[in-house]
């Protein structure tokens, strides 16, 4: 079987690919014939029952900027990269057959990679995060809570109205969840099975930026929680002054938010399309989201995200029906804790702030994961070499928003191509990833593409309906921070 991975971002990325197989005796080769490191996991039919004929394989592969890379799966004589699974509070029995299963009773436990050491409680929930480079440790307690809907007032909560009946309460605190811990050469993760939600925390062990992010995945199914709003809360020891935090506006800029006790509880919730963060004098807590959700910071160091809602009445705001068609709803996040490199701190009165460059890159990876294509047909010759359309990756602060053919209704492919470049501003108080090309505001169109010549370039409006001055492709163009530049180019 062969795999093709297409990158949707214009920087080199390290991607951990996951796929299912029926035989553990295999190896994965890249286009040069080099054997890649893999991790072999069990596949689970339920919380503590594994599949007997299915296995999961993880493999880390580097994909060129905006490029295409290939993998080949072949038979092997021995099994490699096997993981070990520990199960608490379940009915599973210990098995020595690889990948091994250990029925365990010990708790609490720890997961770690080269960046973080994560400590978990005996219920499998994250309790603290330690940064290995600075040898600092923070309380980061994760829990699930529910807000009960307020039904006594004339206005009833529904699709558009959020009316909580006071503070939230912990979700099913007496439950004894099944805990599943997987440890392997590429990934360590813990999955906790609570009533109505499964919660996974994952650390990658790869030499890439992804190792500096703590991946969190929830699958919520609140079909039985009538008149409830279901949230995930972080309680940290990073105390944000005056309860100030920042959320993004449609993924473009970060806007200041602040908890105000003089307004109702529901008035302190704001949209979080893709990112939020808060900080103290030396460290920042950032939560990146793969989906838009509501959020709030009700106390210093706290941050919570609304995962799902179930309300049994309409709120008379136009929908005309209650919210009771809940399904299993996945949500994915990446948590980052970063240390500032300078002495300057964030002004709590500033209306805007900027993410770190690491947060920008991890967010792009979360929102624009590579396209995976598979085929059972074998190549007649060796796998194709990676396709690299760019002569070099773009600077890490420069993002290629779009590159599309311009054509009229009568043309399949037009004579020109629309190019959108976005220079994302970033906070210079945080370190730049070592895998990053040095940030700059300049892009040289004349040498941007490999084996493709830019004959002509013209400034254009964002819709490409209007054209401006011509651009000298022999000189670099400047895209100011936070600006989106539209260019119409003629390629050959």
C-alpha positions in Angstrom: 0.0 0.0 0.0 1.2 3.5 -0.7 0.5 6.9 0.9 0.8 10.4 -0.4 0.8 13.4 1.9 0.0 16.9 0.5 1.0 19.9 2.7 -1.4 22.8 2.8 1.1 25.2 4.4 4.2 26.9 3.0 6.6 25.8 5.7 8.3 22.4 6.2 6.2 20.4 8.6 6.7 17.1 10.5 3.5 15.2 10.5 2.6 12.1 12.5 0.5 9.9 10.2 -1.9 7.3 11.7 -3.4 4.4 9.7 -4.9 1.0 10.4 -3.4 -2.4 9.4 -4.2 -6.1 9.9 -0.6 -7.4 10.3 2.1 -6.2 12.8 5.0 -7.4 10.6 5.6 -4.4 8.5 7.9 -1.5 7.8 7.4 2.0 6.3 9.8 3.5 3.7 10.0 7.0 2.4 10.7 7.9 -1.3 14.5 7.3 -0.8 14.0 3.8 0.6 14.9 4.8 4.1 13.1 2.9 6.8 11.1 5.3 9.1 10.5 5.0 12.8 7.1 3.7 13.6 4.9 3.0 16.6 2.5 0.0 16.8 -0.6 0.5 18.9 -3.6 -1.7 19.7 -7.0 -0.7 18.3 -9.8 -0.7 20.8 -13.4 -1.9 20.3 -14.5 -0.5 23.7 -12.9 1.2 26.7 -10.9 -1.9 27.7 -11.4 -4.5 24.9 -8.9 -4.6 22.1 -9.4 -5.7 18.5 -7.8 -9.0 17.7 -7.2 -8.3 14.0 -6.7 -4.5 13.8 -3.7 -2.4 14.7 -2.8 1.3 14.5 0.5 2.5 13.1 2.0 5.9 13.7 4.8 7.2 11.5 6.5 10.6 11.5 7.3 12.1 8.1 8.6 15.4 6.9 6.6 17.1 4.2 8.1 19.9 2.0 6.5 23.3 2.1 3.3 23.2 0.0 4.7 19.9 -1.3 3.9 16.2 -1.7 5.7 13.3 -0.1 5.2 9.5 -0.4 5.4 6.5 1.8 5.4 2.8 1.1 4.3 0.0 3.4 6.1 -3.3 3.0 6.3 -6.7 4.8 8.9 -7.1 7.5 10.5 -10.0 9.3 10.2 -8.6 12.8 7.8 -6.3 14.7 9.2 -2.9 15.6 8.1 0.2 17.5 5.6 -1.7 19.7 3.8 0.3 22.4 2.7 -0.7 25.9 -0.8 0.0 27.2 -1.7 0.3 30.8 -5.4 0.1 31.9 -6.8 1.2 35.2 -10.3 0.4 36.6 -11.1 -1.8 33.6 -11.7 -5.5 33.0 -8.8 -6.1 30.7 -6.3 -8.8 31.6 -2.5 -8.4 31.2 -1.2 -9.8 27.9 2.4 -10.2 26.9 1.7 -10.5 23.1 2.9 -7.3 21.4 1.6 -4.6 21.6 1.5 -5.5 25.3 -1.4 -4.7 27.7 -0.8 -4.2 31.5 -3.8 -4.3 33.9 -2.5 -1.8 36.5 -3.6 -0.4 39.8 -0.9 2.1 40.4 -1.7 5.8 40.3 -1.0 8.7 39.9 1.3 8.6 36.8 3.4 10.8 34.5 3.9 11.4 30.8 6.9 13.2 29.4 8.9 14.1 26.3 11.8 16.4 25.7 9.8 19.6 26.5 7.2 18.7 29.1 6.6 16.5 32.1 2.9 16.0 32.8 1.6 14.7 36.1 -1.9 13.1 36.3 -4.2 12.3 39.2 -5.5 8.8 40.1 -8.6 9.7 38.0 -6.4 10.3 34.9 -6.8 14.0 34.7 -4.0 16.4 34.2 -2.7 18.1 37.4 0.5 19.9 36.6 2.9 20.7 33.7 6.7 21.1 34.2 8.9 22.8 31.6 12.1 20.9 31.4 14.3 23.7 29.9 13.5 26.2 32.7 12.8 23.6 35.4 9.6 25.3 36.4 6.3 23.6 37.3 2.8 24.9 37.1 -0.6 23.6 38.4 -2.7 22.9 35.3 -5.8 21.0 36.6 -8.2 19.9 33.9 -11.8 19.0 34.7 -15.3 18.9 33.3 -18.1 21.0 34.6 -21.8 21.6 33.8 -23.9 24.7 33.9 -27.6 24.2 34.8 -30.0 26.2 32.7 -32.0 28.9 34.4 -35.7 28.3 33.8 -37.4 30.5 36.3 -37.0 33.7 34.4 -39.3 34.9 31.6 -36.5 34.5 29.0 -35.5 30.9 28.6 -32.1 29.7 27.4 -31.8 28.1 23.9 -29.7 28.2 20.8 -28.9 31.9 21.0 -29.3 32.6 24.8 -27.0 31.4 27.5 -28.7 31.7 30.9 -26.8 29.7 33.6 -28.5 29.1 36.9 -25.4 30.1 39.0 -21.9 28.8 38.9 -21.0 25.5 37.4 -20.7 22.2 39.2 -18.2 19.3 38.6 -19.4 16.7 36.2 -20.1 13.3 38.0 -17.3 13.7 40.6 -18.0 10.2 42.1 -17.5 8.3 38.9 -14.6 5.9 38.6 -13.4 6.2 35.0 -11.5 3.7 33.0 -8.0 5.0 32.2 -5.9 3.8 29.3 -2.3 4.9 29.0 -0.2 4.2 25.8 3.5 4.6 25.8 5.6 4.2 22.7 8.6 5.6 20.8 6.6 8.4 18.9 3.7 9.2 21.2 2.5 8.9 24.8 -1.1 9.4 25.6 -3.8 8.9 28.2 -7.5 8.5 27.6 -10.0 8.8 30.3 -13.6 7.5 29.8 -16.0 9.6 31.9 -19.7 9.4 31.6 -20.7 11.4 28.5 -17.2 12.3 27.5 -13.9 10.6 26.6 -10.8 12.8 27.2 -7.3 12.2 25.6 -4.1 14.0 26.4 -1.2 13.3 24.0 2.5 14.1 23.9 4.6 13.5 20.8 8.2 12.4 20.9 9.4 13.9 17.6 12.2 16.3 16.7 9.8 19.0 15.6 7.7 21.9 16.9 4.8 19.5 17.5 6.6 18.2 20.6 6.1 21.7 22.3 2.3 21.3 22.1 0.2 19.2 24.4 -2.6 17.7 22.3 -6.1 17.4 23.9 -9.0 15.6 22.3 -12.5 15.2 23.7 -15.5 13.3 22.3 -18.6 14.5 24.1 -22.0 12.8 24.0 -24.3 14.7 26.3 -27.6 13.1 25.1 -28.7 12.5 28.7 -27.7 15.9 30.2 -31.0 17.8 29.7 -30.9 21.5 30.4 -27.1 21.5 30.8 -24.1 23.3 29.2 -21.0 21.1 29.2 -17.5 22.8 29.7 -13.9 21.9 30.0 -12.0 24.0 32.6 -8.3 24.6 33.2 -7.3 25.8 36.7 -3.7 27.0 36.6 -1.1 28.7 38.8 -0.4 31.2 36.0 -2.2 34.2 37.4 -3.4 36.6 34.8 -3.5 40.1 36.3 -7.0 41.6 36.5 -8.4 38.4 34.9 -7.3 39.7 31.4 -7.1 37.3 28.6 -7.1 37.4 24.8 -9.2 35.6 22.1 -8.9 35.9 18.4 -11.3 37.6 16.0 -11.9 35.1 13.1 -8.3 34.0 13.3 -6.9 37.4 12.4 -6.0 39.4 15.6 -6.1 38.9 19.3 -8.6 41.0 21.2 -8.5 41.8 24.9 -11.2 40.3 27.2 -11.6 40.8 30.9 -13.8 39.3 33.5 -16.2 41.8 35.1 -18.0 40.9 38.3 -20.6 43.6 37.8 -22.2 42.0 34.8 -24.0 38.6 34.8 -22.0 35.4 34.4 -23.2 34.9 30.8 -21.9 38.3 29.9 -18.3 37.2 30.5 -18.3 34.5 27.8 -16.8 35.3 24.4 -16.2 33.6 21.1 -12.9 31.7 20.6 -12.7 31.0 16.9 -9.2 29.4 17.0 -7.0 30.6 19.9 -6.9 32.2 23.4 -4.2 33.0 25.8 -3.4 34.7 29.1 -0.1 35.2 31.0 1.6 36.4 34.2 4.9 38.2 34.5 7.0 35.3 33.1 4.9 32.6 31.4 2.0 32.4 29.0 -0.8 29.8 28.8 -2.1 29.4 25.2 -5.0 27.2 24.1 -5.3 26.6 20.3 -8.6 25.2 19.0 -9.5 23.3 15.9 -13.1 24.5 16.1 -14.8 27.7 17.2 -16.2 27.6 20.7 -17.3 29.9 23.6 -14.8 30.6 26.4 -14.2 32.6 29.6 -11.7 33.2 32.4 -13.9 33.6 35.5 -11.0 33.7 38.0 -7.2 34.5 37.7 -5.5 31.4 36.2 -8.8 29.8 35.1 -9.9 29.2 31.6 -12.9 27.2 30.4 -14.3 26.2 27.0 -17.9 25.3 26.2 -17.9 21.9 24.5 -21.6 21.3 23.9 -25.1 22.4 25.0 -28.4 20.6 25.5 -31.5 22.7 26.1 -35.1 21.5 25.9 -36.8 24.7 24.7 -36.7 27.3 22.0 -35.5 30.8 23.1 -37.7 32.7 20.6 -34.8 34.1 18.7 -35.6 32.6 15.3 -34.4 29.0 15.3 -37.8 27.7 16.3 -36.7 24.5 18.0 -34.8 23.3 21.1 -31.2 22.0 21.2 -31.7 18.3 21.7 -30.2 16.7 18.6 -26.8 16.2 20.2 -24.4 13.7 18.6 -21.0 12.4 19.5 -19.0 15.7 19.2 -15.2 15.7 18.8 -13.1 18.7 19.8 -9.4 19.1 19.4 -7.0 21.5 21.1 -3.3 22.2 21.6 -2.0 23.6 24.9 1.2 25.5 25.1 3.0 26.9 28.1 5.9 29.3 27.2 8.4 31.3 29.1 9.1 34.9 28.1 12.8 35.5 27.1 12.9 39.2 28.0 12.1 41.3 31.1 9.2 43.2 29.5 5.7 42.1 30.5 2.4 42.5 28.8 0.6 45.8 29.5 -2.8 44.8 31.0 -4.3 48.0 29.5 -3.2 47.2 26.0 -6.3 46.5 23.8 -4.4 44.0 21.6 -1.7 41.3 22.0 0.0 38.9 19.7 0.6 35.1 19.8 4.0 33.7 19.8 5.5 32.4 16.6 5.2 28.8 17.9 1.5 29.3 18.6 1.0 30.6 15.1 2.7 27.6 13.6 1.0 25.0 15.8 -2.4 26.7 15.1 -1.8 26.4 11.4 -1.0 22.8 11.7 -4.2 22.2 13.8 -6.4 24.0 11.3 -4.7 22.9 8.1 -3.6 19.4 8.5 -2.1 17.6 5.4 -4.3 15.9 2.9 -3.7 12.1 3.0 -4.2 9.9 -0.1 -3.9 6.2 -0.3 -3.8 3.5 -3.0 -3.6 -0.3 -3.0 -1.8 -0.2 -6.4 1.9 -0.6 -6.2 4.4 1.6 -8.1 6.0 0.0 -11.1 9.3 1.6 -10.1 10.6 3.3 -7.0 8.2 5.8 -5.2 8.2 9.3 -6.6 10.5 11.8 -5.1 9.0 14.6 -2.9 7.4 17.4 -4.9 8.7 20.8 -3.8 7.0 23.6 -5.7 8.7 26.3 -3.6 12.4 27.1 -4.0 12.5 27.5 -0.2 10.0 27.6 2.6 8.4 30.9 3.3 9.5 32.7 6.5 7.7 31.3 9.5 5.7 34.6 10.0 4.5 34.6 6.4 1.5 32.4 5.5 0.2 31.5 2.1 -3.6 32.0 2.4 -4.5 31.1 -1.2 -3.0 30.3 -4.6 -5.6 29.7 -7.2 -6.1 30.0 -11.0 -8.1 33.0 -12.2 -10.5 32.2 -15.0 -13.7 33.4 -16.5 -16.8 31.2 -16.9 -15.7 30.1 -20.4 -12.2 29.0 -19.3 -11.2 25.9 -17.4 -7.8 27.4 -16.5 -7.2 31.1 -16.7 -4.0 32.9 -17.8 -3.2 34.3 -14.3 -3.0 33.1 -10.7 -4.2 34.8 -7.6 -1.8 34.8 -4.6 -2.7 35.9 -1.1 0.1 36.4 1.5 -0.5 37.2 5.2 2.3 38.5 7.5 1.2 37.4 11.0 2.5 39.6 13.7 4.0 37.7 16.7 5.2 38.5 20.2 9.0 38.9 20.2 9.2 38.1 23.9 9.0 34.4 23.1 11.7 32.3 21.5 11.6 31.5 17.7 11.4 27.7 16.9 14.8 26.3 15.8 13.1 24.7 12.7 11.9 28.1 11.6 13.3 30.2 8.7 14.2 33.6 10.1 11.1 35.8 10.1 11.0 38.7 7.7 8.5 40.9 6.0 10.0 40.4 2.5 9.1 37.9 -0.2 11.0 37.6 -3.5 8.4 36.6 -6.1 11.0 36.1 -8.8 12.6 33.1 -7.0 9.5 32.0 -4.9 8.7 28.9 -7.1 11.0 26.1 -8.2 10.9 25.4 -11.9 8.1 27.9 -12.3 8.8 31.4 -13.7 6.8 34.5 -12.6 6.6 36.5 -15.8 4.5 39.3 -14.4 3.0 40.4 -11.1 0.4 43.0 -10.3 -1.0 44.3 -7.0 -4.7 43.5 -6.7 -7.7 43.9 -4.3 -8.4 41.0 -1.9 -11.2 39.8 -4.3 -8.9 40.2 -7.3 -11.6 42.2 -9.0 -9.4 45.3 -9.2 -5.8 45.6 -10.3 -3.2 48.1 -9.2 0.5 48.8 -10.0 2.8 46.3 -11.5 5.4 44.7 -9.3 9.1 44.3 -10.2 9.7 40.6 -9.8 13.4 41.1 -9.7 13.1 42.8 -6.3 11.5 41.5 -3.0 8.1 42.8 -2.0 7.2 43.9 1.5 4.2 42.7 3.4 3.7 44.8 6.6 2.9 42.9 9.8 -0.8 42.0 10.1 -1.4 42.9 6.4 -2.8 40.6 3.7 -1.4 41.3 0.3 -3.2 40.2 -2.9 -1.1 39.7 -6.0 -2.1 38.6 -9.5 0.8 36.7 -11.1 1.5 35.3 -14.6 3.2 31.9 -14.3 5.2 30.0 -16.9 
